[in-house]
Amino acid sequence: MTVKRFIAGAVCPRCSEMDKIRSWRDDEAEEQYRECVNCGYEDTQSTVVQAQSPELPTRVNAPHASAPETEEVVINFIPNPGMTKH
Ligand SMILES: [Zn+2]
């Protein structure tokens, strides 16, 4: 299924018009497409995010604590009716 949607705030690199860029992706081709409906500009990007070089010593050596608070945020959005005590 291909859904072409406009990218809010995106500026065309060719004609510099804002909100003229549509984007969609082809999962089979693993490509992400962009097109400008104003000037016909087209761009293709691969959606495949791979570890291009298996040897990244800086990353391996630096344990990156990437926000473990995701769970906490979710909890905050869940109202707990059982906790209401007045
Ligand atoms: Zn354009």
PDB file of the backbone (N, CA, C, O) and the ligand in Angstrom, with CONECT records:
HET     ZN  A 101       1
ATOM      1  N   MET A   1       0.852  -1.195   0.000  1.00  0.00           N
ATOM      2  CA  MET A   1       0.000   0.000   0.000  1.00  0.00           C
ATOM      3  C   MET A   1       0.881   1.236   0.000  1.00  0.00           C
ATOM      4  O   MET A   1       1.790   1.360   0.821  1.00  0.00           O
ATOM      5  N   THR A   2       0.621   2.117  -0.887  1.00  0.00           N
ATOM      6  CA  THR A   2       1.431   3.332  -0.988  1.00  0.00           C
ATOM      7  C   THR A   2       0.597   4.543  -0.594  1.00  0.00           C
ATOM      8  O   THR A   2      -0.411   4.851  -1.229  1.00  0.00           O
ATOM      9  N   VAL A   3       1.014   5.197   0.419  1.00  0.00           N
ATOM     10  CA  VAL A   3       0.340   6.407   0.866  1.00  0.00           C
ATOM     11  C   VAL A   3       1.271   7.586   0.650  1.00  0.00           C
ATOM     12  O   VAL A   3       2.341   7.679   1.252  1.00  0.00           O
ATOM     13  N   LYS A   4       0.842   8.478  -0.217  1.00  0.00           N
ATOM     14  CA  LYS A   4       1.622   9.695  -0.437  1.00  0.00           C
ATOM     15  C   LYS A   4       1.090  10.783   0.476  1.00  0.00           C
ATOM     16  O   LYS A   4      -0.082  11.155   0.418  1.00  0.00           O
ATOM     17  N   ARG A   5       1.951  11.267   1.293  1.00  0.00           N
ATOM     18  CA  ARG A   5       1.490  12.318   2.189  1.00  0.00           C
ATOM     19  C   ARG A   5       2.439  13.497   2.159  1.00  0.00           C
ATOM     20  O   ARG A   5       3.650  13.352   1.993  1.00  0.00           O
ATOM     21  N   PHE A   6       1.859  14.648   2.323  1.00  0.00           N
ATOM     22  CA  PHE A   6       2.667  15.859   2.346  1.00  0.00           C
ATOM     23  C   PHE A   6       3.430  15.946   3.663  1.00  0.00           C
ATOM     24  O   PHE A   6       2.942  15.565   4.727  1.00  0.00           O
ATOM     25  N   ILE A   7       4.613  16.449   3.544  1.00  0.00           N
ATOM     26  CA  ILE A   7       5.425  16.649   4.741  1.00  0.00           C
ATOM     27  C   ILE A   7       5.256  18.102   5.182  1.00  0.00           C
ATOM     28  O   ILE A   7       5.676  19.034   4.496  1.00  0.00           O
ATOM     29  N   ALA A   8       4.638  18.262   6.331  1.00  0.00           N
ATOM     30  CA  ALA A   8       4.380  19.615   6.820  1.00  0.00           C
ATOM     31  C   ALA A   8       5.693  20.335   7.089  1.00  0.00           C
ATOM     32  O   ALA A   8       6.568  19.835   7.797  1.00  0.00           O
ATOM     33  N   GLY A   9       5.803  21.504   6.513  1.00  0.00           N
ATOM     34  CA  GLY A   9       6.971  22.326   6.777  1.00  0.00           C
ATOM     35  C   GLY A   9       8.178  21.992   5.927  1.00  0.00           C
ATOM     36  O   GLY A   9       9.216  22.646   6.035  1.00  0.00           O
ATOM     37  N   ALA A  10       8.050  20.967   5.069  1.00  0.00           N
ATOM     38  CA  ALA A  10       9.190  20.594   4.240  1.00  0.00           C
ATOM     39  C   ALA A  10       9.357  21.603   3.108  1.00  0.00           C
ATOM     40  O   ALA A  10       8.382  22.033   2.492  1.00  0.00           O
ATOM     41  N   VAL A  11      10.588  21.966   2.853  1.00  0.00           N
ATOM     42  CA  VAL A  11      10.882  22.938   1.813  1.00  0.00           C
ATOM     43  C   VAL A  11      11.566  22.220   0.658  1.00  0.00           C
ATOM     44  O   VAL A  11      12.522  21.470   0.856  1.00  0.00           O
ATOM     45  N   CYS A  12      11.068  22.459  -0.542  1.00  0.00           N
ATOM     46  CA  CYS A  12      11.674  21.848  -1.719  1.00  0.00           C
ATOM     47  C   CYS A  12      13.069  22.420  -1.946  1.00  0.00           C
ATOM     48  O   CYS A  12      13.250  23.637  -1.968  1.00  0.00           O
ATOM     49  N   PRO A  13      14.041  21.549  -2.114  1.00  0.00           N
ATOM     50  CA  PRO A  13      15.397  22.043  -2.325  1.00  0.00           C
ATOM     51  C   PRO A  13      15.583  22.700  -3.684  1.00  0.00           C
ATOM     52  O   PRO A  13      16.570  23.403  -3.905  1.00  0.00           O
ATOM     53  N   ARG A  14      14.658  22.481  -4.582  1.00  0.00           N
ATOM     54  CA  ARG A  14      14.816  23.071  -5.908  1.00  0.00           C
ATOM     55  C   ARG A  14      14.085  24.403  -6.035  1.00  0.00           C
ATOM     56  O   ARG A  14      14.669  25.406  -6.444  1.00  0.00           O
ATOM     57  N   CYS A  15      12.793  24.403  -5.679  1.00  0.00           N
ATOM     58  CA  CYS A  15      12.014  25.617  -5.898  1.00  0.00           C
ATOM     59  C   CYS A  15      11.749  26.366  -4.594  1.00  0.00           C
ATOM     60  O   CYS A  15      11.152  27.442  -4.600  1.00  0.00           O
ATOM     61  N   SER A  16      12.193  25.796  -3.484  1.00  0.00           N
ATOM     62  CA  SER A  16      12.109  26.453  -2.179  1.00  0.00           C
ATOM     63  C   SER A  16      10.679  26.722  -1.733  1.00  0.00           C
ATOM     64  O   SER A  16      10.441  27.558  -0.862  1.00  0.00           O
ATOM     65  N   GLU A  17       9.742  26.020  -2.324  1.00  0.00           N
ATOM     66  CA  GLU A  17       8.360  26.152  -1.883  1.00  0.00           C
ATOM     67  C   GLU A  17       8.118  25.244  -0.682  1.00  0.00           C
ATOM     68  O   GLU A  17       8.606  24.115  -0.630  1.00  0.00           O
ATOM     69  N   MET A  18       7.366  25.753   0.268  1.00  0.00           N
ATOM     70  CA  MET A  18       7.081  24.955   1.448  1.00  0.00           C
ATOM     71  C   MET A  18       5.783  24.184   1.266  1.00  0.00           C
ATOM     72  O   MET A  18       4.872  24.618   0.561  1.00  0.00           O
ATOM     73  N   ASP A  19       5.724  23.034   1.919  1.00  0.00           N
ATOM     74  CA  ASP A  19       4.517  22.193   1.916  1.00  0.00           C
ATOM     75  C   ASP A  19       4.154  21.700   0.521  1.00  0.00           C
ATOM     76  O   ASP A  19       2.981  21.454   0.237  1.00  0.00           O
ATOM     77  N   LYS A  20       5.144  21.554  -0.347  1.00  0.00           N
ATOM     78  CA  LYS A  20       4.879  20.988  -1.668  1.00  0.00           C
ATOM     79  C   LYS A  20       5.488  19.594  -1.791  1.00  0.00           C
ATOM     80  O   LYS A  20       5.338  18.933  -2.818  1.00  0.00           O
ATOM     81  N   ILE A  21       6.155  19.165  -0.769  1.00  0.00           N
ATOM     82  CA  ILE A  21       6.848  17.884  -0.814  1.00  0.00           C
ATOM     83  C   ILE A  21       5.914  16.774  -0.349  1.00  0.00           C
ATOM     84  O   ILE A  21       5.350  16.817   0.744  1.00  0.00           O
ATOM     85  N   ARG A  22       5.777  15.798  -1.206  1.00  0.00           N
ATOM     86  CA  ARG A  22       5.058  14.591  -0.802  1.00  0.00           C
ATOM     87  C   ARG A  22       6.059  13.467  -0.612  1.00  0.00           C
ATOM     88  O   ARG A  22       7.087  13.410  -1.287  1.00  0.00           O
ATOM     89  N   SER A  23       5.754  12.595   0.294  1.00  0.00           N
ATOM     90  CA  SER A  23       6.679  11.515   0.568  1.00  0.00           C
ATOM     91  C   SER A  23       5.919  10.207   0.681  1.00  0.00           C
ATOM     92  O   SER A  23       4.798  10.165   1.190  1.00  0.00           O
ATOM     93  N   TRP A  24       6.526   9.167   0.214  1.00  0.00           N
ATOM     94  CA  TRP A  24       5.955   7.839   0.373  1.00  0.00           C
ATOM     95  C   TRP A  24       7.080   6.836   0.313  1.00  0.00           C
ATOM     96  O   TRP A  24       8.200   7.155  -0.085  1.00  0.00           O
ATOM     97  N   ARG A  25       6.774   5.642   0.707  1.00  0.00           N
ATOM     98  CA  ARG A  25       7.814   4.625   0.709  1.00  0.00           C
ATOM     99  C   ARG A  25       7.343   3.353   0.039  1.00  0.00           C
ATOM    100  O   ARG A  25       6.168   2.991   0.083  1.00  0.00           O
ATOM    101  N   ASP A  26       8.287   2.699  -0.575  1.00  0.00           N
ATOM    102  CA  ASP A  26       8.032   1.430  -1.219  1.00  0.00           C
ATOM    103  C   ASP A  26       8.753   0.365  -0.413  1.00  0.00           C
ATOM    104  O   ASP A  26       9.978   0.247  -0.448  1.00  0.00           O
ATOM    105  N   ASP A  27       7.963  -0.398   0.306  1.00  0.00           N
ATOM    106  CA  ASP A  27       8.577  -1.372   1.208  1.00  0.00           C
ATOM    107  C   ASP A  27       9.272  -2.493   0.456  1.00  0.00           C
ATOM    108  O   ASP A  27      10.241  -3.075   0.944  1.00  0.00           O
ATOM    109  N   GLU A  28       8.774  -2.790  -0.731  1.00  0.00           N
ATOM    110  CA  GLU A  28       9.421  -3.850  -1.502  1.00  0.00           C
ATOM    111  C   GLU A  28      10.774  -3.401  -2.021  1.00  0.00           C
ATOM    112  O   GLU A  28      11.752  -4.146  -1.975  1.00  0.00           O
ATOM    113  N   ALA A  29      10.814  -2.189  -2.509  1.00  0.00           N
ATOM    114  CA  ALA A  29      12.078  -1.663  -3.023  1.00  0.00           C
ATOM    115  C   ALA A  29      12.932  -1.115  -1.889  1.00  0.00           C
ATOM    116  O   ALA A  29      14.106  -0.796  -2.078  1.00  0.00           O
ATOM    117  N   GLU A  30      12.332  -1.009  -0.715  1.00  0.00           N
ATOM    118  CA  GLU A  30      13.020  -0.441   0.445  1.00  0.00           C
ATOM    119  C   GLU A  30      13.572   0.940   0.132  1.00  0.00           C
ATOM    120  O   GLU A  30      14.712   1.282   0.445  1.00  0.00           O
ATOM    121  N   GLU A  31      12.703   1.709  -0.500  1.00  0.00           N
ATOM    122  CA  GLU A  31      13.104   3.060  -0.845  1.00  0.00           C
ATOM    123  C   GLU A  31      12.073   4.042  -0.305  1.00  0.00           C
ATOM    124  O   GLU A  31      10.884   3.738  -0.203  1.00  0.00           O
ATOM    125  N   GLN A  32      12.554   5.200   0.027  1.00  0.00           N
ATOM    126  CA  GLN A  32      11.677   6.290   0.438  1.00  0.00           C
ATOM    127  C   GLN A  32      11.748   7.370  -0.634  1.00  0.00           C
ATOM    128  O   GLN A  32      12.828   7.834  -0.999  1.00  0.00           O
ATOM    129  N   TYR A  33      10.591   7.755  -1.125  1.00  0.00           N
ATOM    130  CA  TYR A  33      10.545   8.720  -2.210  1.00  0.00           C
ATOM    131  C   TYR A  33      10.029  10.063  -1.714  1.00  0.00           C
ATOM    132  O   TYR A  33       9.226  10.150  -0.785  1.00  0.00           O
ATOM    133  N   ARG A  34      10.515  11.086  -2.360  1.00  0.00           N
ATOM    134  CA  ARG A  34       9.982  12.423  -2.130  1.00  0.00           C
ATOM    135  C   ARG A  34       9.757  13.060  -3.485  1.00  0.00           C
ATOM    136  O   ARG A  34      10.527  12.859  -4.424  1.00  0.00           O
ATOM    137  N   GLU A  35       8.701  13.819  -3.566  1.00  0.00           N
ATOM    138  CA  GLU A  35       8.502  14.560  -4.806  1.00  0.00           C
ATOM    139  C   GLU A  35       7.896  15.912  -4.483  1.00  0.00           C
ATOM    140  O   GLU A  35       7.161  16.072  -3.509  1.00  0.00           O
ATOM    141  N   CYS A  36       8.221  16.870  -5.317  1.00  0.00           N
ATOM    142  CA  CYS A  36       7.664  18.205  -5.178  1.00  0.00           C
ATOM    143  C   CYS A  36       6.561  18.357  -6.210  1.00  0.00           C
ATOM    144  O   CYS A  36       6.788  18.198  -7.409  1.00  0.00           O
ATOM    145  N   VAL A  37       5.368  18.667  -5.732  1.00  0.00           N
ATOM    146  CA  VAL A  37       4.242  18.788  -6.649  1.00  0.00           C
ATOM    147  C   VAL A  37       4.277  20.127  -7.372  1.00  0.00           C
ATOM    148  O   VAL A  37       3.505  20.363  -8.302  1.00  0.00           O
ATOM    149  N   ASN A  38       5.165  20.987  -6.946  1.00  0.00           N
ATOM    150  CA  ASN A  38       5.260  22.310  -7.565  1.00  0.00           C
ATOM    151  C   ASN A  38       6.187  22.308  -8.778  1.00  0.00           C
ATOM    152  O   ASN A  38       5.837  22.828  -9.838  1.00  0.00           O
ATOM    153  N   CYS A  39       7.367  21.721  -8.614  1.00  0.00           N
ATOM    154  CA  CYS A  39       8.348  21.809  -9.700  1.00  0.00           C
ATOM    155  C   CYS A  39       8.743  20.436 -10.235  1.00  0.00           C
ATOM    156  O   CYS A  39       9.484  20.355 -11.214  1.00  0.00           O
ATOM    157  N   GLY A  40       8.270  19.365  -9.621  1.00  0.00           N
ATOM    158  CA  GLY A  40       8.568  18.047 -10.141  1.00  0.00           C
ATOM    159  C   GLY A  40       9.852  17.441  -9.605  1.00  0.00           C
ATOM    160  O   GLY A  40      10.313  16.407 -10.087  1.00  0.00           O
ATOM    161  N   TYR A  41      10.411  18.077  -8.627  1.00  0.00           N
ATOM    162  CA  TYR A  41      11.627  17.549  -8.009  1.00  0.00           C
ATOM    163  C   TYR A  41      11.362  16.169  -7.419  1.00  0.00           C
ATOM    164  O   TYR A  41      10.312  15.934  -6.821  1.00  0.00           O
ATOM    165  N   GLU A  42      12.310  15.265  -7.587  1.00  0.00           N
ATOM    166  CA  GLU A  42      12.172  13.925  -7.027  1.00  0.00           C
ATOM    167  C   GLU A  42      13.433  13.524  -6.302  1.00  0.00           C
ATOM    168  O   GLU A  42      14.545  13.907  -6.663  1.00  0.00           O
ATOM    169  N   ASP A  43      13.219  12.745  -5.275  1.00  0.00           N
ATOM    170  CA  ASP A  43      14.362  12.285  -4.496  1.00  0.00           C
ATOM    171  C   ASP A  43      14.065  10.878  -3.991  1.00  0.00           C
ATOM    172  O   ASP A  43      12.926  10.552  -3.657  1.00  0.00           O
ATOM    173  N   THR A  44      15.073  10.075  -3.942  1.00  0.00           N
ATOM    174  CA  THR A  44      14.916   8.703  -3.480  1.00  0.00           C
ATOM    175  C   THR A  44      15.951   8.407  -2.409  1.00  0.00           C
ATOM    176  O   THR A  44      17.129   8.735  -2.544  1.00  0.00           O
ATOM    177  N   GLN A  45      15.483   7.787  -1.356  1.00  0.00           N
ATOM    178  CA  GLN A  45      16.396   7.406  -0.288  1.00  0.00           C
ATOM    179  C   GLN A  45      16.126   5.969   0.094  1.00  0.00           C
ATOM    180  O   GLN A  45      14.991   5.497   0.023  1.00  0.00           O
ATOM    181  N   SER A  46      17.152   5.290   0.491  1.00  0.00           N
ATOM    182  CA  SER A  46      16.961   3.935   0.969  1.00  0.00           C
ATOM    183  C   SER A  46      16.404   3.965   2.386  1.00  0.00           C
ATOM    184  O   SER A  46      16.824   4.771   3.215  1.00  0.00           O
ATOM    185  N   THR A  47      15.463   3.083   2.648  1.00  0.00           N
ATOM    186  CA  THR A  47      14.901   3.018   3.985  1.00  0.00           C
ATOM    187  C   THR A  47      15.648   2.016   4.846  1.00  0.00           C
ATOM    188  O   THR A  47      15.378   1.879   6.039  1.00  0.00           O
ATOM    189  N   VAL A  48      16.580   1.325   4.234  1.00  0.00           N
ATOM    190  CA  VAL A  48      17.316   0.296   4.956  1.00  0.00           C
ATOM    191  C   VAL A  48      18.394   0.959   5.812  1.00  0.00           C
ATOM    192  O   VAL A  48      19.345   1.562   5.313  1.00  0.00           O
ATOM    193  N   VAL A  49      18.204   0.822   7.091  1.00  0.00           N
ATOM    194  CA  VAL A  49      19.191   1.370   8.008  1.00  0.00           C
ATOM    195  C   VAL A  49      20.032   0.218   8.524  1.00  0.00           C
ATOM    196  O   VAL A  49      19.622  -0.540   9.402  1.00  0.00           O
ATOM    197  N   GLN A  50      21.190   0.113   7.966  1.00  0.00           N
ATOM    198  CA  GLN A  50      22.053  -0.993   8.344  1.00  0.00           C
ATOM    199  C   GLN A  50      23.284  -0.465   9.066  1.00  0.00           C
ATOM    200  O   GLN A  50      23.667   0.696   8.923  1.00  0.00           O
ATOM    201  N   ALA A  51      23.871  -1.327   9.819  1.00  0.00           N
ATOM    202  CA  ALA A  51      25.175  -1.013  10.369  1.00  0.00           C
ATOM    203  C   ALA A  51      26.178  -1.162   9.233  1.00  0.00           C
ATOM    204  O   ALA A  51      26.606  -2.264   8.890  1.00  0.00           O
ATOM    205  N   GLN A  52      26.533  -0.028   8.669  1.00  0.00           N
ATOM    206  CA  GLN A  52      27.322  -0.088   7.441  1.00  0.00           C
ATOM    207  C   GLN A  52      28.729  -0.590   7.709  1.00  0.00           C
ATOM    208  O   GLN A  52      29.292  -1.325   6.898  1.00  0.00           O
ATOM    209  N   SER A  53      29.290  -0.208   8.817  1.00  0.00           N
ATOM    210  CA  SER A  53      30.582  -0.765   9.169  1.00  0.00           C
ATOM    211  C   SER A  53      30.432  -1.529  10.477  1.00  0.00           C
ATOM    212  O   SER A  53      30.062  -0.946  11.497  1.00  0.00           O
ATOM    213  N   PRO A  54      30.712  -2.814  10.456  1.00  0.00           N
ATOM    214  CA  PRO A  54      30.537  -3.644  11.649  1.00  0.00           C
ATOM    215  C   PRO A  54      31.495  -3.254  12.767  1.00  0.00           C
ATOM    216  O   PRO A  54      31.282  -3.617  13.924  1.00  0.00           O
ATOM    217  N   GLU A  55      32.507  -2.544  12.440  1.00  0.00           N
ATOM    218  CA  GLU A  55      33.474  -2.158  13.454  1.00  0.00           C
ATOM    219  C   GLU A  55      33.324  -0.681  13.797  1.00  0.00           C
ATOM    220  O   GLU A  55      33.799   0.195  13.074  1.00  0.00           O
ATOM    221  N   LEU A  56      32.654  -0.428  14.915  1.00  0.00           N
ATOM    222  CA  LEU A  56      32.512   0.940  15.381  1.00  0.00           C
ATOM    223  C   LEU A  56      33.003   1.004  16.821  1.00  0.00           C
ATOM    224  O   LEU A  56      32.204   0.934  17.755  1.00  0.00           O
ATOM    225  N   PRO A  57      34.296   1.136  17.003  1.00  0.00           N
ATOM    226  CA  PRO A  57      34.882   1.038  18.339  1.00  0.00           C
ATOM    227  C   PRO A  57      34.377   2.126  19.272  1.00  0.00           C
ATOM    228  O   PRO A  57      34.232   1.894  20.472  1.00  0.00           O
ATOM    229  N   THR A  58      34.106   3.320  18.732  1.00  0.00           N
ATOM    230  CA  THR A  58      33.662   4.401  19.606  1.00  0.00           C
ATOM    231  C   THR A  58      32.302   4.095  20.204  1.00  0.00           C
ATOM    232  O   THR A  58      32.042   4.379  21.373  1.00  0.00           O
ATOM    233  N   ARG A  59      31.437   3.508  19.381  1.00  0.00           N
ATOM    234  CA  ARG A  59      30.100   3.211  19.876  1.00  0.00           C
ATOM    235  C   ARG A  59      30.124   2.050  20.869  1.00  0.00           C
ATOM    236  O   ARG A  59      29.443   2.070  21.894  1.00  0.00           O
ATOM    237  N   VAL A  60      30.904   1.068  20.545  1.00  0.00           N
ATOM    238  CA  VAL A  60      30.938  -0.115  21.392  1.00  0.00           C
ATOM    239  C   VAL A  60      31.502   0.226  22.769  1.00  0.00           C
ATOM    240  O   VAL A  60      31.025  -0.258  23.796  1.00  0.00           O
ATOM    241  N   ASN A  61      32.524   1.069  22.761  1.00  0.00           N
ATOM    242  CA  ASN A  61      33.188   1.391  24.016  1.00  0.00           C
ATOM    243  C   ASN A  61      32.368   2.342  24.880  1.00  0.00           C
ATOM    244  O   ASN A  61      32.538   2.396  26.098  1.00  0.00           O
ATOM    245  N   ALA A  62      31.484   3.084  24.240  1.00  0.00           N
ATOM    246  CA  ALA A  62      30.693   4.038  25.011  1.00  0.00           C
ATOM    247  C   ALA A  62      29.295   3.481  25.230  1.00  0.00           C
ATOM    248  O   ALA A  62      28.466   3.511  24.321  1.00  0.00           O
ATOM    249  N   PRO A  63      29.031   2.983  26.400  1.00  0.00           N
ATOM    250  CA  PRO A  63      27.671   2.495  26.694  1.00  0.00           C
ATOM    251  C   PRO A  63      26.701   3.658  26.744  1.00  0.00           C
ATOM    252  O   PRO A  63      26.740   4.489  27.651  1.00  0.00           O
ATOM    253  N   HIS A  64      25.838   3.695  25.758  1.00  0.00           N
ATOM    254  CA  HIS A  64      24.948   4.843  25.640  1.00  0.00           C
ATOM    255  C   HIS A  64      23.647   4.552  26.367  1.00  0.00           C
ATOM    256  O   HIS A  64      22.861   3.704  25.943  1.00  0.00           O
ATOM    257  N   ALA A  65      23.434   5.244  27.436  1.00  0.00           N
ATOM    258  CA  ALA A  65      22.193   5.068  28.183  1.00  0.00           C
ATOM    259  C   ALA A  65      21.085   5.818  27.469  1.00  0.00           C
ATOM    260  O   ALA A  65      20.880   7.011  27.694  1.00  0.00           O
ATOM    261  N   SER A  66      20.379   5.114  26.614  1.00  0.00           N
ATOM    262  CA  SER A  66      19.323   5.772  25.851  1.00  0.00           C
ATOM    263  C   SER A  66      18.010   5.685  26.610  1.00  0.00           C
ATOM    264  O   SER A  66      17.397   4.625  26.741  1.00  0.00           O
ATOM    265  N   ALA A  67      17.624   6.801  27.082  1.00  0.00           N
ATOM    266  CA  ALA A  67      16.404   7.059  27.839  1.00  0.00           C
ATOM    267  C   ALA A  67      15.590   5.851  28.263  1.00  0.00           C
ATOM    268  O   ALA A  67      14.757   5.375  27.492  1.00  0.00           O
ATOM    269  N   PRO A  68      15.803   5.356  29.436  1.00  0.00           N
ATOM    270  CA  PRO A  68      14.962   4.258  29.924  1.00  0.00           C
ATOM    271  C   PRO A  68      13.646   4.773  30.499  1.00  0.00           C
ATOM    272  O   PRO A  68      12.874   4.004  31.073  1.00  0.00           O
ATOM    273  N   GLU A  69      13.393   6.058  30.348  1.00  0.00           N
ATOM    274  CA  GLU A  69      12.198   6.637  30.964  1.00  0.00           C
ATOM    275  C   GLU A  69      10.971   6.512  30.086  1.00  0.00           C
ATOM    276  O   GLU A  69       9.919   7.068  30.401  1.00  0.00           O
ATOM    277  N   THR A  70      11.098   5.789  28.992  1.00  0.00           N
ATOM    278  CA  THR A  70       9.967   5.643  28.088  1.00  0.00           C
ATOM    279  C   THR A  70       8.772   5.038  28.816  1.00  0.00           C
ATOM    280  O   THR A  70       7.629   5.447  28.615  1.00  0.00           O
ATOM    281  N   GLU A  71       9.056   4.073  29.649  1.00  0.00           N
ATOM    282  CA  GLU A  71       7.988   3.414  30.384  1.00  0.00           C
ATOM    283  C   GLU A  71       7.296   4.380  31.338  1.00  0.00           C
ATOM    284  O   GLU A  71       6.077   4.354  31.508  1.00  0.00           O
ATOM    285  N   GLU A  72       8.097   5.217  31.944  1.00  0.00           N
ATOM    286  CA  GLU A  72       7.561   6.178  32.893  1.00  0.00           C
ATOM    287  C   GLU A  72       6.592   7.132  32.212  1.00  0.00           C
ATOM    288  O   GLU A  72       5.539   7.461  32.757  1.00  0.00           O
ATOM    289  N   VAL A  73       6.958   7.569  31.020  1.00  0.00           N
ATOM    290  CA  VAL A  73       6.104   8.478  30.262  1.00  0.00           C
ATOM    291  C   VAL A  73       4.760   7.833  29.971  1.00  0.00           C
ATOM    292  O   VAL A  73       3.717   8.477  30.087  1.00  0.00           O
ATOM    293  N   VAL A  74       4.786   6.568  29.595  1.00  0.00           N
ATOM    294  CA  VAL A  74       3.550   5.858  29.286  1.00  0.00           C
ATOM    295  C   VAL A  74       2.672   5.767  30.521  1.00  0.00           C
ATOM    296  O   VAL A  74       1.458   5.958  30.448  1.00  0.00           O
ATOM    297  N   ILE A  75       3.284   5.478  31.639  1.00  0.00           N
ATOM    298  CA  ILE A  75       2.540   5.353  32.888  1.00  0.00           C
ATOM    299  C   ILE A  75       1.848   6.660  33.238  1.00  0.00           C
ATOM    300  O   ILE A  75       0.721   6.672  33.733  1.00  0.00           O
ATOM    301  N   ASN A  76       2.545   7.764  32.971  1.00  0.00           N
ATOM    302  CA  ASN A  76       1.973   9.059  33.287  1.00  0.00           C
ATOM    303  C   ASN A  76       0.721   9.369  32.473  1.00  0.00           C
ATOM    304  O   ASN A  76      -0.125  10.163  32.885  1.00  0.00           O
ATOM    305  N   PHE A  77       0.621   8.734  31.321  1.00  0.00           N
ATOM    306  CA  PHE A  77      -0.527   9.012  30.474  1.00  0.00           C
ATOM    307  C   PHE A  77      -1.720   8.122  30.814  1.00  0.00           C
ATOM    308  O   PHE A  77      -2.810   8.312  30.273  1.00  0.00           O
ATOM    309  N   ILE A  78      -1.524   7.171  31.689  1.00  0.00           N
ATOM    310  CA  ILE A  78      -2.634   6.285  32.044  1.00  0.00           C
ATOM    311  C   ILE A  78      -3.264   6.759  33.344  1.00  0.00           C
ATOM    312  O   ILE A  78      -2.631   6.733  34.399  1.00  0.00           O
ATOM    313  N   PRO A  79      -4.497   7.187  33.257  1.00  0.00           N
ATOM    314  CA  PRO A  79      -5.192   7.593  34.488  1.00  0.00           C
ATOM    315  C   PRO A  79      -5.511   6.363  35.326  1.00  0.00           C
ATOM    316  O   PRO A  79      -5.932   5.329  34.807  1.00  0.00           O
ATOM    317  N   ASN A  80      -5.305   6.494  36.599  1.00  0.00           N
ATOM    318  CA  ASN A  80      -5.564   5.355  37.472  1.00  0.00           C
ATOM    319  C   ASN A  80      -6.732   5.687  38.394  1.00  0.00           C
ATOM    320  O   ASN A  80      -6.558   6.360  39.410  1.00  0.00           O
ATOM    321  N   PRO A  81      -7.915   5.214  38.036  1.00  0.00           N
ATOM    322  CA  PRO A  81      -9.108   5.566  38.836  1.00  0.00           C
ATOM    323  C   PRO A  81      -9.062   4.955  40.234  1.00  0.00           C
ATOM    324  O   PRO A  81      -9.711   5.453  41.153  1.00  0.00           O
ATOM    325  N   GLY A  82      -8.320   3.909  40.390  1.00  0.00           N
ATOM    326  CA  GLY A  82      -8.256   3.275  41.689  1.00  0.00           C
ATOM    327  C   GLY A  82      -7.453   4.065  42.709  1.00  0.00           C
ATOM    328  O   GLY A  82      -7.490   3.778  43.906  1.00  0.00           O
ATOM    329  N   MET A  83      -6.733   5.051  42.226  1.00  0.00           N
ATOM    330  CA  MET A  83      -5.857   5.785  43.119  1.00  0.00           C
ATOM    331  C   MET A  83      -6.530   7.045  43.664  1.00  0.00           C
ATOM    332  O   MET A  83      -5.920   7.788  44.433  1.00  0.00           O
ATOM    333  N   THR A  84      -7.753   7.284  43.280  1.00  0.00           N
ATOM    334  CA  THR A  84      -8.407   8.520  43.715  1.00  0.00           C
ATOM    335  C   THR A  84      -8.911   8.357  45.141  1.00  0.00           C
ATOM    336  O   THR A  84      -9.878   7.643  45.406  1.00  0.00           O
ATOM    337  N   LYS A  85      -8.238   9.030  46.033  1.00  0.00           N
ATOM    338  CA  LYS A  85      -8.732   9.045  47.404  1.00  0.00           C
ATOM    339  C   LYS A  85      -8.770  10.467  47.921  1.00  0.00           C
ATOM    340  O   LYS A  85      -7.806  11.220  47.781  1.00  0.00           O
ATOM    341  N   HIS A  86      -9.856  10.815  48.499  1.00  0.00           N
ATOM    342  CA  HIS A  86      -9.999  12.180  48.968  1.00  0.00           C
ATOM    343  C   HIS A  86     -10.062  12.210  50.469  1.00  0.00           C
ATOM    344  O   HIS A  86     -10.183  13.282  51.061  1.00  0.00           O
TER     345      HIS A  86
HETATM  346 ZN    ZN A 101       9.891  22.133  -5.931  1.00  0.00          ZN2+
END
